[in-house]
Amino acid sequence: MDVSGTIDGILNQKSGDIFSISPEATVFEAIELMDNKNVGALLVMEADRLIGMISERDYTRKVMLRGKRSRETKVAEIMSANLTVTHPREPVEKCLHLMTDKRIRHLPVLDGDKVVGIISIGDLVKWVISCQSAAIAHLENYIHGGYTG
């Protein structure tokens, strides 16, 4: 499968919003923010420094299943701290393999130490579909004699 492009191409199609939360916030506040922004994960930031990520999966596995209380539990207690990250010039195909192999759904994008975005597995799937649709359109055009060389 030919999936051309780099992560910055995906980021350029997104709004540019980066949703984050403090490690001192409660898990309830994090879930509330995810709901309000319609996202499945938040970056956990101290000032401008990425220190972790909290996802719906973290909530269900580390709060609900363990009987903790979301209004009393701090984000720092359940966040994923050992993050896999990528950079804007990373090929899309490499990120697809990485996310599939590691079974992760969200990938922070850093340029040096600066967070420039976050991509989801859904973002990558949309990109792949777009690439495939463009290839099909090109082939159909070629078949019907519209090839311009």
Steps between C-alpha positions, in 0.01 A plus 500: 500500500643836399417758763693809409539809708628603838336583829519875436263444205245356741554777754447761227150360441408516868386805698828543683331477841701312760298401804692449820453481873712542811621192690339653811152511346254230596416213270141626501619835358698316232202286397277808499748683271524200267122497477478875435767487228383164359845340526617169642824618660667805650865589526617549857715812515701686761542848353612425142652161583329174404506260794230251408165426345162398638246313291156349533678167519704619799178604670319172446795279595656701781201669663175318426632144518703572816215670681671839527307824506551729202426815704776412748763339277762727344592471133863438603395178675363331187660673201723312261847644553723286278373646173577409144522821297565597140616808309346696212729354232428138594346298214132417548563133425760474779253649749230257386731208571614648831148561627382157386799315648481683834118500505479872566226730377658844550846625417640836615693687231809687617733731312804484725353536849200704384160333464359589157202265494353162566381244248255219550468171323184650346705784349729244338209294367345813342836580339532148356145514361576838342819364339316197368214712363748727320678199348169350383392832345835527320471144364140554389604817322782312328273213395244740350765677292557801718865430558708812431842340539 
